[in-house]
Amino acid sequence: MADTKTIKVTLVKSPIGAVPKHRATVTALGLTKMHKTVELPDNAATRGMIKQVSYMLKVEEA
C-alpha cells in the first residue's frame, strides 16, 4: 500500500461556535480535540469534507 496517498489533517480552531453541520463534519473526520492530527486517504470524499471546514483545519501532504 505504498502507493496510497494520505494527508495529515489537524484541528486548529474549536468547532464550539460553528454551524452544527460543520461540527458533525469535523467529528466524521476523526478530529475530537484541538491540535489532534489524523492521517486520512487523499480522495474526493475526504477533500470535500476538508473544503467544507477548511477554516478550522491545517492540511499537510503526508
N, C-alpha and C positions, 0 to 999 in steps of 0.2 A: 504493500500500500504506500510505497514511497512516492508515487506519482499523484496521490490525492492531496490537493491543495487545502490548506486551512488558514484561517485568520484568527488573530487574537483580538478579543473584544473586552474592554474594561469599562466598568460603570464609573463615571467621574462626576455625575450630578445626581442628586437624590430625586427619585420619582415621586416623592410625597405630594408635591403640589401639581403633578402632571395630570393630564387627561386620563381617566380610568382605562381607556383602551391602550394608551401608551404604557401605563403601568403594567398591564397584562402582557404586553409585548416584551417588556424588559424581563419579566418573570419567565416567559416562554423561552427567552434566550439563555436562561440558566443563571441570570445575574440576580443574586438575592441581597447582597450587601455592597456598600460603597467600596470602590477600589478593588473589587473582585474581578479577576480575569479568567475568561474561559476561551478554549480553542474550539472553533466551530468550522464545519465544512464550508468551503467557498463555493456556494451555489446560488441560484437565482432566488430561492426562497429566503435564505439567510440574508442575502444582500437587500431584499425588500424590507425585511424586518429592521435591519440596521438603518436603512434610509429613513424609515418612519420615526425612529427615535434617535437620530444621529446627534441631536443637540445634547444628549445625555451620555454619549459614548466616546471612547477613544478607540480607533481601529488601527491595527498593525498587521502587516503580512507576516505569517508565521513560517 
